[in-house]
Amino acid sequence: MARMSTSTEQAELEALRARVDDLERECADQAAQANAAIAAAQDRLYWLDRWGLDLNALMRRRGATEFRAAVRGVRAVVRRLRKIKRRLAG
């Protein structure tokens, strides 16, 4: 004998379908972000290969650690200046 669905069961079923739709959208968004990250990495790798640069060998050279620290310092200064500029403009 077939059982009739109650309104509560129908509401629960609709809520579950909505949740599945949300999860599918979230999964598609994550896949798109992952694909974009992979494409960006492949683009960087292409140019490194084309220019004949081996970053691992470059970073093993003397002074590489100091160079990276200097770059981080410059980036910190630039970020701070941009932050100040935004505060003054806003």
N, C-alpha and C positions, 0 to 999 in steps of 0.2 A: 504494500500500500504506500503511495507517495505521500510524503509529509509536506505540508504547506509551510512556506517560510513566513516567519513573523516579521513585523516591521523592524524589530530590533536586529534580527539577523540580516535584513536587507541593509540597514544603516551600517552595520559592522562590515558587511561585504563592500559597500561603497567606500568606506573609510580605508579598507585594505587596498582596494583598487587605486585609490588616490595616493596612498603611500607607495605602492609599487611604481606608479607613474613618477612620483618625486624621486625615488631611488634610481629609476632608469635615466632620468634627466641628469641627476648628479653623476652617475657613471659616465654618461656621454660627455659631460663637462670635464671630468677628470681625464678621460681619454684624449679629449682635444688639447688639454693643457700638457699632457705627457707627450703628445705628438709634436706640439709646438716646441717643447724643450728639446726633444730629440732632433728636430729640424735645425734648431739654433746650434746645438752641439755639432751636428754634422757640417754645418756651414763653417763654423770656426775650425774644425778639423781639416776641412778642405783647404782653407787658406793656409793653415800651418804646414800642411803637406806640400802645397804649391810653392810656398816660400822656402821649403826645406828646413823648417824649424823643428827641433825636438825639444819640447819644453822640459821633459825629464832631464835630459842632458844639460840643458841650460840652467836649470835650478840646482844641479849638483855642482856647478862651477863656484869658485870662490867669489864671494860678494853677493851671491844671489839672495841670501837671507837679509842682508842689509838693504839691498835694493827693494825687496818686497816691503820691508819695514818703512823705507822712505816713501814708497808709493802709498802705503796705508796712511802715513802722516799727511801727505799732500791731499789725499782724498778726504781726510778728516777736516782739514782746513777749508777745503772747497765746500764741503757740506755745511760747515758752520757759517761760512760767508753767505751761502744761499739761504740758510735759515734766518740770518740777520736781515738779509735783503727782503725776504717775505714778510718779516715782522714790520719793517719800515714801510713797505708798500701797502700793507693791510691796515 
